[in-house]
Amino acid sequence: MAGILNSAFRISLICGLLLLSGVRQHGVSPVPAGESDWPQFLGPKRNGVYGGPAIPGPWPASGPSILWRKPVGEGFSGTVVQAGRLILFHRLESRERVECLEAQTGRPLWHYDYPTDYRDDFGFDGGPRATPSVWEGKVYTLGAQGVLYCLELENGRKVWSVKTHEKFGVRKGFFGAACSPLVEDGRLFLNVGGRDQAGLVAFDARNGRVLWTATDDEASYSSPAMATLGGRRQVLFLTRTGLVSVDPKSGEVLFRFRWRARSRASVNAATPLSAGSSIFLSSSYRTGAVRLRVNGSELETVWTSDESLSNHYSTSVIRGDHLFGFHGRQEYGQSLRCVALKTGRVLWSRDGVGAGTVSLAGDRLVVLKENGELLLVAASPRAFHLIAKARILAPTVRAYPALADGRLFARNQKELVAVDLQPDR
């Protein structure tokens, strides 16, 4: 298949997966996550929303204050932050490394690494894709070859590990494993993409034991999210085939909705979003967006459109009755948009922004572009209003940033930067 892929198509595929042994120790006591933390992919509630102090603007002409910079290795894995500690997951030469740093200073606290021989079939980055998760004093990571690790947040000690690709007979796919682990109530959920009803897997987060498996769905580059719909807690997966809702305790499939392009080479990458009784899905490759209404085990399609908000790899955010996100294919040029959640109508669209990621902080959007430019934009349905901008990294930036305690932590494939967005703290 590699022989028929042109360069633009290769770029579109790598965008689709985005969107995460020695130990050095310093004693650090685990602390529960707070409202200002960013302990997992897309933040505390896995919806791209930051709940900490407001982000002021505009910034001075020189941009916001840079607290520190650190060289890093390969990977598209985003950082996570809890209780003043930052977790970085990257690849240095032939080893995948998990590092714990002091978030305010970048001072190293511990690291744990293990060997990898992952090679991308199309010559792209060889580092981890999935973003770590922190839960009850443990750090969970999934490497590019599907190796799942649980480490102690206090000191980096290994608790358990599972080679998911070997255990469940997973095919390599285009670009390796990219599902960021989701942990709730002692259960860890992954879209593994295994054989024999092991497409979706739940593990005991404390010991790695398999609790249940479900479906034969291949893995996508999307990560699951929790939702309460109709008074029932459920896990939402956007697999390669489409939406699957699963009971987190039993693994019972509650409902399914096919959502994918006809092309075999297409990918689903954005995470499902829920709001009230609605679910929002978006994908590229002429698939588009859909708003579903959940009524018990029944799904109603409220609206669908490929012209409203087609997310290539970055997940949109919801504020009230409005969606904000990137529309279009990365290599063809994207626009930043506001769309009415109820109807799918485009309220405003800003072309020429380029590709990137978007997070929500109060009434402001924190937009990190692929070219390393950071934007602060009003989260308003009335019009695009730029509040501030500054270049904080060199291209190309595809990993999701973390926003914790008024600080932004962002990386490309060579450098990690900590930016203070609250200079008057």
N, C-alpha and C positions, 0 to 999 in steps of 0.2 A: 504493500500500500504506500510505503514511503516514496516509491518511485513516481507516483502520480500526484503527489502533493506539491502544489506551487508554494512559493514563499509566503504569499498572503494567507493561504489556507493554513500553513503551519503556524503563523502568528495567531490566527483566530483560535486554533486548537489550544495553544499554550495559554491564551487568555482564558479559555474555558475552564481550566483547572484551578484558576485562582479564586481568584477571589481575591500549613502550615506548613579495658574501660576503667579509665582512672577517675577518681573522685577526689576533689580538693574541698575541704570543709571549713566553714566558720559557723559557730553556733548561732542559730536564729530560731526563735520560737514561732510556731505557726499561729496566725491570727485570722479570725473569720473575715470574709470579704465584706467591705463596706460599700456605701452608695457611690463613692468616688472611685471604686476599683474597676478594673477591666479584666476579669478573671478568665475569659474565654473568647472565642471567635465572636465578633459582633457585639461584645460587651455583656453586661450583667444578665440581660434578658434575651440575648442573642437576637436583637432586632436593630442594632446599630445606634441605640440611644444611650447617651451619657447622662447620668443623673447627678453629677457633682455640681460644684459652683459654676455660675454663669461665666461664659467666655467673653471678655470685653473686647472692644475694637472701636475705632481702627487702631492699627499698629503704627509705631514710628516708621519713618522712611527706611530705616535699617532693618526693619522686620522685628518679629518677636525675639526674645532673648534665647540664645542657644545655651543650654546647660552643659552639655557634653556631647562628644562624638566618639564612636568606637568602630574600628574595622571589624567586618563580619565576613563570613563565608557565603557559600551558595545557598539558595533557597528562596521560596516565596512564602514561607511560614511567617505569619504575623507574630508580634510580641503580645504578651499578656502581663498584667500587673495586679498584684494583691498585697495590701498592707505594706507598701513601700518597697516591695521586691518585684523585679522584672524578670520574666523568663524569656530567653532567646533560644530559638531552635534553628540550627543551621548546619552546614556541612563544611568541614575543613579537611581538604585532601580526601582521604578514603575513610573518613569517620563522620557519622552524624553526631552532633554535640548538643546537649541541653545545658544551658548556662543560666545561673541565677546571679543577678546583679542588683546592687543597691540602686533603686530607681532615681533617686535625686542626684547621685554623683556618678553612677556608672561603675562604682567599685565592685570588683568580682567577689562573690561570696562562695560559690562552689561551681563545679561542672561535672558532667557525666557524659562519656562518649562511648560509642560502640562502632564496629566496622560496618561499612557498606560498600557494595560494588555496583550500585544502581547506575545504569547508563540510559540516558534518554535516547530513544530510537531516532529522533529527529535532530539531535545535536544541541538541544537546549539545556537549561540548567539542570544539574544533577542533585540539587539539594532537596530537603523536605518541603512539601507543599502545605500540609495541614498545620493549623495553628494549635498550640497546646491548650489544655484546660486545667484549671486549678480548682480542687474541691476538697474541703476538709483536710487541709494539710498535705495533700498529695498533688503531684504534677503528672498529667497524662499527655503523652505524645504519640503520634502515628507517623512513622517515617515513610519515605517514598516507596520502599519495598514492602510496606504493610506491616512493619514490626511495631507492635503496640507496647509502650512502656508505661509503668507506674513508678514514680520516684517520690521520695520524701521531700517535701518543700523545705524542711528544716535544714537538711544537710546533703541532699542529692543521693541518698542511699537507694539502691534498687529494691523495690518491693516485689514486683512481678513483671513478666513480659510474655507476650504471645506473638508468634509469627503467623499473623492472620492469613497471609497469602498461601503459605504452606498448609496450614491447618484446614482451610476451607477451599483449597483448589482454585484460587483466584487467578484469572489471566492477567497479564501485565497491563493491558490497555494501552492507551496512547501515551500517557505521561505519569504512570504510577499512581499511588494512593494519595488522595487529596481531601478526604473527609475529616474535618476537625471533630475530635471526640466531644460528645455531649454527655454530661453527667448530671443526674438528679436522683435523689433518694437512694443512693448507693448503687445505682445502675448506670452503666456506661453504654451508649448507643452508637453504632457505626453502620454506615452503608458499606459493607465489606465487598459485596458483589461476588459471593462464593457460590459454589455449586450445591445441588441437592438441598434446596430450601435454605441456603445460607446467604441469601442476598443481604438481608438485614440481620444484625446480631446484637444481642444485649449481653453484656458481661457484668459480673459482680465487681464493682469498682474496688473492693477491698482485697480481692485475691485473684481476679482474672478468670474466674470460673464462668463458663458459658451458661447463661440463664435461659435463653431461648433464641431460636432462629426463625426466620420467616421469609417467604417469597424467593423467587429465582431471579430477581431483578439485578441487572449488572450495576456496578457502582458508577455514579456520576461524579462530578467535581463539586457538587453541592453538599452542604452539611445540614444535618437535621436540626429541628427546633421543637420546643415544647409548646403546647397550646391547650387551653381549656375551652372546649366547644360543646355547647349543650350541657354544661355542667360536668363534663367528663374530661379528665386529663388524658392527653394523647401525644404521641411523637409523630411529627410530620417529616417525612422523607421526600425529597425530590430526586428520585433515582434516574437512571438513564431512560427508563420507560415513562415515568411520570410520578404523580403524587401518590403516596401511600401513607395512610394514617393507621397507627398501630397502638394498641393498649400497652403502656410501658411495663406493666406487671406481668401480663400473660403472653404477650407477643401476638395476640389476636389481631388480625387485619380488620379494621373497622370500615374503611372504604378506600377506593382507588379511583384515580382519574388520570387517563392517559394524556401526557403533555410532553411531546418531543417532536423534533423535526423528522421528516421522512429519510433524510440522509443518514447513512450509517456512521459517517464521520462527525456527526453533530454531537454536541455535549449540552447537558444541563449543568449550570454552575451556581446561579443565585439561590440563596436560601429562602424557603417558603416563609411568608409573613402572615400573621393572623391579627385580626382586629375585630372584637366583638364576635359575631357569628360568621365572619368572612375570612377567606383565605385568598392571598394574592400570590400568583405564580408568574414568573417571567423568564423567558429564554430567548435566544437569538436563532439564527438560521431559519428565518421565515416562520417562526413559531409564535412569538409575541407574548402578550400578557393576557391573563384571565383573572377575573374576580369570581370566586365561588361563594355561595351561601350554604352553610351547613344546617340541616334540619334533621337531627337524629343521625341516622346512617345514610340519609339522602343528601345528594349534592345538587344544587341548582346553579347553573351558569348565569350570572347576572350580566356580565359583558365580557367580550373578548376582542382583542385587536392587536395587529402587528404594527400599527401605526402610532400607538400611544406611548408605551414604555417597554421597549424590548431590551432587557438586560443581557449583555453579552457575558460578563463575568462578575460584575459587582452588584451586590444586593441593594435595593432601594431602601428608603426609610419612610415611615408613616408618621405624620403629625396631624392629629385630628382627622379631618376628612380628606387629607391630601397626601399624595405620594410624591417623593422627590428622588430622582435617580438619573442614571445615564442611559440614554437611548441609542441603539444602533450598534453596528459591528465596529470593533476597535480599529481595525485596519482601514476602514472606509471613512472614519471620522464619526465621533459621537457628539451628542448634544446633551446638556444638562436640562432637565425638565421638571415641571410641576404638573401633576395630573390629578384630576378629581377622582377619588377612590370610588365614589358611588357610581359614576357614569363612564369613566375612562377618557373623559374629554381633556385634551391638552390645554392647560391654562396659560402656561408660558414655556418657551423653549429658547435656550441660549446655545447657538451654534458656535463652533470654533473653540470650545473649551478643551476638547481632547478627551481621552479616556481617563478614568480614575476611580476613586472610591468616595463615598459620601457617608458621613455620620451626622447625627442630630444632637445638638447641645442646646437645650432650651428652645429659644426661637431663632436659632442660627444653625446653618449647615456648615460643617467642617469638611471641606473638599480637598482631597490630596490627589493631584494629577500625576499621571505617569511621568511627566517631565520633571517632577520634583517640586512643583509649585504648590504652595498651600494657600487655599482660598477660604475666607470667611464670608458666607452669603446669608442674607436674610431668608429664613424659612417662611416665606410669605407666598400666598397664592396669587397676589396681585401682579407682581412683576419680578424679574431677576434684578436683584440689588446687591452689588458687590460691596462689602464693607471693608475688606482688607485682603492683601495678597503679599506673599513673600516666597522666595525660592529657598528651600531648606535642604534639598538633596539634588544630586546629579541624576539624570535619567539612567536606567528606567525603573520606576517604582510601581510594583504590582502587588506587593504584600499589603494587607490591611494594617492601618496604624492602630495603636492603643491610645485611649484618652482616659487618663486617670489623674485625679486630684489637680486638675487644671494644667496638666502636662501632656503633651503629645509625643508619642514614641513611634518613629517611622524608620523604615529601612529600604534600601535597594539591595543589590546583590554584592555590595562591597562595604557599606557603611550603615551604622545605626545612629540616629540622632535623637536627642531629647530636647524638646522645645517647651519653654515656659510660656503658657498662654494667659497666665495671671500674674503679671509683674508686680502688682500692688498688693500681693497677699500679705 
